[in-house]
Amino acid sequence: MVNPRATFNTTAGSFTIELYMDKMPITASNFIDLAKTGFYNGLHFHRVISGFMIQFGCPHSKDPRSSRAGTGGPNGGTKFNVPGKGEITRDMGGNIPDEFREPGCPHLSNEVGTLSMANTGRPNSGGSQFFINVAHNEFLDFWRNDLAPSQHPVFGKVVDGMDVVMNISKAPTNSNDSPRTPIMVNSITVQGA
């Protein structure tokens, strides 16, 4: 299986991510559905921490100065298709099931350049927000500590444009870790899905 790729066209440049449809089909399919419907277009990176990660995907970040940026997700009850698994319905909060709880889920570490699902720290609370690791953040790996309140499954990796990601991670930020000069995703184009 050739995994699909998603190209992010941002105000800071472009980068491309391979989506691990072969290893994390539910999480990757959720992202692909949101990208193809234009959910992410016009949103801003709302959390940027140099030496850690860059976070994106909150619908409230359309206004980069919104105090609600980082608190939203997709509409609850919406559906998306997962090849070989059928249709999945997001819960009423717009969240998807934690795929890492599935039997045989691979142990993919939060290494530099990986795309990982963000959540509220509670089980099954990931929806549309994700982050790209700019350091090896192994303490976020779901299998390293079953008791950790926040466990983040990896579902892709940057394959082109990591320099753009690193530049975004070094952007000057305010006290809320939001870039002082907003960085917007104009569009995400998915190939191979």
N, C-alpha and C positions, 0 to 999 in steps of 0.2 A: 504494500500500500504506500502510495506517495502522499505525504501529509500536505494539507493545504497551507498556503502562506497568506499573511495579511500585511499589506503595506500601509503604514501610517504616513499621511502627508500632513506635517505640522508646520507651524510658523517658525520652528527652529530647524527644519530640515526633515528628511524622510528616513524611515528605517523599516525593515521587514522582519517579521516574526514567523517562524515555522510553528504551526499549531499541532500539538500532539494528539491528533484524532485517533491514532493507532493505540495510544496508551491511556488517554483521558477523554473518551468520546463525548461524555455528557457535558463536561466543563468546556471543551473546545466547541461543541455544537451550540451551546448557549452563547458563547462569544460570537461565533459566526452569524447566528441569527440576529443578534443585536447589531453587528456591523453591517450586515446586508440590508437591514431595514433603516439604516441611517441614524440609529439611536445615538451613536458616539459623535456624529458630525457636529462641530461647533462647540464641543465641550473642551474644558481646559484642564491641564494637570493641576490638581488642587493640593497635592502634598508632595514636596520634593525635599529629600534629606540627603545631602552630600555624604558619600561613603556608605549609604544604606540602600535607598530605593527611590523610584518615582512612581506616584500613584495617580490613577486616572479612572474615569468611568461613572462619576456621579452626575446625574442629570441636573442637579442644582448648580453645577460648575459652569453652566452655560453663561451665567454671570460670574466672572472670576472673583468678584469681591463678595459673593453671597456668604453669609454666616452659616448657611445650610450646606455649603459644599462639603462633601464627604459623608453626608447622611442619607443619600437617596439611592434608589435602584430602579429597575424596570417595574412596569405595572404588574400587580399581582394577578394571578389567574391566566396569564398569557402562556401560550404553548410554543414549543419548538420541536423539531424532529431530530432524532439521533439515529444515524444509519445503523441498522442491525438491532436497534433497541426500541424503535417506535417513537411515539410522541411523549414528551415530558411536559408537565404543567408546573409553572412556577407557583409557589405558594402565595398566599394573599399578600405577603410582604414583597413579592417579586423575587424570592430566593429559590435556589436550586438545591438538590440534595448533595451532601458532601460525598463526592465520588471516591475519596480515599477510604471510605468505609466499605467499599465493594470488595468482595473476595478477590485476591490476586492482583490488587492494585499495585502498580510498580512504585518503588521508592525512588522518586525523582527529587534530588536535593535542590534547594533554593540557591543555586550557584549564580555567579556573575552572568548577566544576560538572560536569565530565565524569567518567564512570565508566570505569575502566581496569583491565585484568587485571593482577593481581600475579603474580609468578613468582619462581623462585629465582635468576634471572640466567642460566640455561641455556636453550637452545632447547626449546620444547615442554614447559615446566615449569609452566604455569598450570593450576589445577584449579578451586578454589572461592573462592579469595581474590581480592579486588578492592579498589580504593581509589577515593575520590572526591577529586579535586583541589580544593583551596581557594586555589590560585594557578595561574598559567599555568606549568606545568612542562614547557616545550618540550624540555628536555634528555632527557626520557623518551620522546619521539616516535621510533618505530621507523625512520622514513625519514631522520632527520637525521644519523644516524651508524651506518652498517652494522656498524661494529666495536664499538659499545657492547655491553658484556656483558649489560645488562638493557634490554630493549625492551618497551614496554607498549602494547598496542593498546587504543584507546578503543572502547567498545561501547554507550555511552549517555550521557545527560545529565540532571541534575536539572532538572525543569520546574516544580516546586512545593515550597516548604519549604526553600529554600536558606538561610534564616535559621537553621533547625534544624541543618543541616549545619555552618554557620559556628560556631554555639554549641558543637557537639560538638568542633570543631577547637580551640576555646579552652579546653577542659576541663583543669584541672590534672592533670599526669601524674607518674608515678614515673620512676626512672632508665631504665626499659625502654620509655618512651613509652606506657605503658598508663595509661588514666585512673585516677586515685586513687579516684574514685567510679565503679564500673562502669556502663557504658552498654550496655544489652541491646536486641537486636532481638526483640520479642515475636513478630512475624510479618511476612511479606512477602506481599502480595496482588497477583497478576498479573492484569491486565485486557487483553483483546484477543489472547490467545494460547491 
